[in-house]
Amino acid sequence: MSFIYLLHFEQPISPNYTTQHYLGFAEHCLPARIQAHELGRGARLPQVAYQRGICFQVARVWIGDRSLKRRIKNRKASPRLCPCCSASPQPVAYAQDLTPEQIADELIPF
Protein backbone atom coordinates (compact mmCIF):
# COMPACT_ATOMS: atom_id res chain seq x y z
CA MET A 1 0.00 0.00 0.00
CA SER A 2 1.22 3.51 -0.82
CA PHE A 3 0.58 6.69 1.11
CA ILE A 4 0.58 10.40 0.33
CA TYR A 5 1.10 12.62 3.34
CA LEU A 6 1.00 16.33 4.08
CA LEU A 7 3.41 17.78 6.63
CA HIS A 8 2.57 21.10 8.28
CA PHE A 9 5.56 23.04 9.64
CA GLU A 10 4.99 25.12 12.77
CA GLN A 11 6.43 28.20 11.04
CA PRO A 12 7.68 29.21 7.58
CA ILE A 13 11.06 27.80 6.58
CA SER A 14 12.53 31.31 6.15
CA PRO A 15 11.41 34.88 5.47
CA ASN A 16 12.19 34.37 1.77
CA TYR A 17 10.80 30.84 1.46
CA THR A 18 7.52 30.98 3.32
CA THR A 19 6.18 27.50 2.66
CA GLN A 20 4.73 25.66 5.63
CA HIS A 21 3.81 22.41 3.88
CA TYR A 22 5.48 19.40 2.34
CA LEU A 23 3.62 16.79 0.32
CA GLY A 24 5.36 13.44 0.40
CA PHE A 25 5.01 9.84 -0.70
CA ALA A 26 5.72 6.60 1.16
CA GLU A 27 5.72 3.33 -0.76
CA HIS A 28 5.00 0.90 2.09
CA CYS A 29 5.90 2.07 5.59
CA LEU A 30 4.57 5.51 6.42
CA PRO A 31 5.87 5.58 10.03
CA ALA A 32 9.42 4.87 8.86
CA ARG A 33 9.21 7.67 6.28
CA ILE A 34 7.92 10.15 8.87
CA GLN A 35 10.65 9.09 11.29
CA ALA A 36 13.26 9.74 8.62
CA HIS A 37 11.94 13.30 8.25
CA GLU A 38 12.00 13.73 12.04
CA LEU A 39 15.68 12.78 12.01
CA GLY A 40 16.56 15.19 9.21
CA ARG A 41 16.87 12.54 6.50
CA GLY A 42 14.95 12.22 3.26
CA ALA A 43 13.59 15.13 1.25
CA ARG A 44 15.41 18.46 1.28
CA LEU A 45 12.61 20.69 2.62
CA PRO A 46 12.07 18.65 5.82
CA GLN A 47 15.87 18.47 6.17
CA VAL A 48 16.08 22.26 6.18
CA ALA A 49 13.25 22.45 8.70
CA TYR A 50 15.09 19.98 10.91
CA GLN A 51 18.33 21.96 10.65
CA ARG A 52 16.50 25.14 11.66
CA GLY A 53 14.68 23.49 14.55
CA ILE A 54 11.26 23.81 12.94
CA CYS A 55 8.88 21.10 14.09
CA PHE A 56 6.16 19.58 11.93
CA GLN A 57 3.10 17.46 12.29
CA VAL A 58 1.48 15.05 9.88
CA ALA A 59 -1.64 16.97 8.88
CA ARG A 60 -3.22 14.57 6.37
CA VAL A 61 -2.70 11.12 4.91
CA TRP A 62 -4.24 9.60 1.82
CA ILE A 63 -3.95 6.15 0.32
CA GLY A 64 -2.88 6.58 -3.28
CA ASP A 65 -0.16 6.32 -5.87
CA ARG A 66 2.40 8.77 -7.25
CA SER A 67 -0.01 10.00 -9.92
CA LEU A 68 -2.46 11.14 -7.22
CA LYS A 69 0.39 12.86 -5.38
CA ARG A 70 1.34 14.66 -8.59
CA ARG A 71 -2.27 15.74 -9.15
CA ILE A 72 -2.50 17.17 -5.62
CA LYS A 73 0.90 18.84 -5.89
CA ASN A 74 0.16 20.41 -9.28
CA ARG A 75 -2.92 22.10 -7.83
CA LYS A 76 -0.77 23.85 -5.21
CA ALA A 77 -3.61 23.30 -2.76
CA SER A 78 -1.69 22.24 0.36
CA PRO A 79 -2.87 25.14 2.55
CA ARG A 80 -6.50 24.47 1.57
CA LEU A 81 -6.12 20.76 2.32
CA CYS A 82 -4.33 21.34 5.64
CA PRO A 83 -6.61 21.11 8.68
CA CYS A 84 -4.01 23.07 10.69
CA CYS A 85 -4.49 26.08 8.40
CA SER A 86 -8.28 26.12 8.45
CA ALA A 87 -10.26 28.65 10.47
CA SER A 88 -10.92 26.02 13.14
CA PRO A 89 -7.97 23.60 13.11
CA GLN A 90 -8.80 20.01 13.92
CA PRO A 91 -6.54 16.99 13.85
CA VAL A 92 -7.40 14.49 11.13
CA ALA A 93 -7.10 10.79 11.82
CA TYR A 94 -5.86 8.63 8.98
CA ALA A 95 -9.09 6.62 8.76
CA GLN A 96 -11.24 9.75 8.62
CA ASP A 97 -9.29 11.31 5.80
CA LEU A 98 -10.35 11.95 2.25
CA THR A 99 -10.41 9.24 -0.35
CA PRO A 100 -8.66 9.82 -3.67
CA GLU A 101 -12.09 10.01 -5.31
CA GLN A 102 -13.17 12.83 -2.99
CA ILE A 103 -10.02 14.76 -3.76
CA ALA A 104 -10.38 14.26 -7.49
CA ASP A 105 -14.12 14.71 -7.85
CA GLU A 106 -15.41 16.94 -5.06
CA LEU A 107 -12.78 19.05 -3.34
CA ILE A 108 -10.25 19.64 -6.09
CA PRO A 109 -11.66 19.31 -9.57
CA PHE A 110 -8.85 18.42 -11.95
C-alpha positions as CSV (number, residue, x, y, z in Angstrom):
1,M,0.0,0.0,0.0
2,S,1.2,3.5,-0.8
3,F,0.6,6.7,1.1
4,I,0.6,10.4,0.3
5,Y,1.1,12.6,3.3
6,L,1.0,16.3,4.1
7,L,3.4,17.8,6.6
8,H,2.6,21.1,8.3
9,F,5.6,23.0,9.6
10,E,5.0,25.1,12.8
11,Q,6.4,28.2,11.0
12,P,7.7,29.2,7.6
13,I,11.1,27.8,6.6
14,S,12.5,31.3,6.2
15,P,11.4,34.9,5.5
16,N,12.2,34.4,1.8
17,Y,10.8,30.8,1.5
18,T,7.5,31.0,3.3
19,T,6.2,27.5,2.7
20,Q,4.7,25.7,5.6
21,H,3.8,22.4,3.9
22,Y,5.5,19.4,2.3
23,L,3.6,16.8,0.3
24,G,5.4,13.4,0.4
25,F,5.0,9.8,-0.7
26,A,5.7,6.6,1.2
27,E,5.7,3.3,-0.8
28,H,5.0,0.9,2.1
29,C,5.9,2.1,5.6
30,L,4.6,5.5,6.4
31,P,5.9,5.6,10.0
32,A,9.4,4.9,8.9
33,R,9.2,7.7,6.3
34,I,7.9,10.2,8.9
35,Q,10.6,9.1,11.3
36,A,13.3,9.7,8.6
37,H,11.9,13.3,8.3
38,E,12.0,13.7,12.0
39,L,15.7,12.8,12.0
40,G,16.6,15.2,9.2
41,R,16.9,12.5,6.5
42,G,15.0,12.2,3.3
43,A,13.6,15.1,1.3
44,R,15.4,18.5,1.3
45,L,12.6,20.7,2.6
46,P,12.1,18.6,5.8
47,Q,15.9,18.5,6.2
48,V,16.1,22.3,6.2
49,A,13.2,22.5,8.7
50,Y,15.1,20.0,10.9
51,Q,18.3,22.0,10.7
52,R,16.5,25.1,11.7
53,G,14.7,23.5,14.6
54,I,11.3,23.8,12.9
55,C,8.9,21.1,14.1
56,F,6.2,19.6,11.9
57,Q,3.1,17.5,12.3
58,V,1.5,15.0,9.9
59,A,-1.6,17.0,8.9
60,R,-3.2,14.6,6.4
61,V,-2.7,11.1,4.9
62,W,-4.2,9.6,1.8
63,I,-4.0,6.2,0.3
64,G,-2.9,6.6,-3.3
65,D,-0.2,6.3,-5.9
66,R,2.4,8.8,-7.3
67,S,0.0,10.0,-9.9
68,L,-2.5,11.1,-7.2
69,K,0.4,12.9,-5.4
70,R,1.3,14.7,-8.6
71,R,-2.3,15.7,-9.2
72,I,-2.5,17.2,-5.6
73,K,0.9,18.8,-5.9
74,N,0.2,20.4,-9.3
75,R,-2.9,22.1,-7.8
76,K,-0.8,23.9,-5.2
77,A,-3.6,23.3,-2.8
78,S,-1.7,22.2,0.4
79,P,-2.9,25.1,2.5
80,R,-6.5,24.5,1.6
81,L,-6.1,20.8,2.3
82,C,-4.3,21.3,5.6
83,P,-6.6,21.1,8.7
84,C,-4.0,23.1,10.7
85,C,-4.5,26.1,8.4
86,S,-8.3,26.1,8.5
87,A,-10.3,28.6,10.5
88,S,-10.9,26.0,13.1
89,P,-8.0,23.6,13.1
90,Q,-8.8,20.0,13.9
91,P,-6.5,17.0,13.8
92,V,-7.4,14.5,11.1
93,A,-7.1,10.8,11.8
94,Y,-5.9,8.6,9.0
95,A,-9.1,6.6,8.8
96,Q,-11.2,9.8,8.6
97,D,-9.3,11.3,5.8
98,L,-10.4,12.0,2.3
99,T,-10.4,9.2,-0.3
100,P,-8.7,9.8,-3.7
101,E,-12.1,10.0,-5.3
102,Q,-13.2,12.8,-3.0
103,I,-10.0,14.8,-3.8
104,A,-10.4,14.3,-7.5
105,D,-14.1,14.7,-7.8
106,E,-15.4,16.9,-5.1
107,L,-12.8,19.0,-3.3
108,I,-10.2,19.6,-6.1
109,P,-11.7,19.3,-9.6
110,F,-8.9,18.4,-11.9
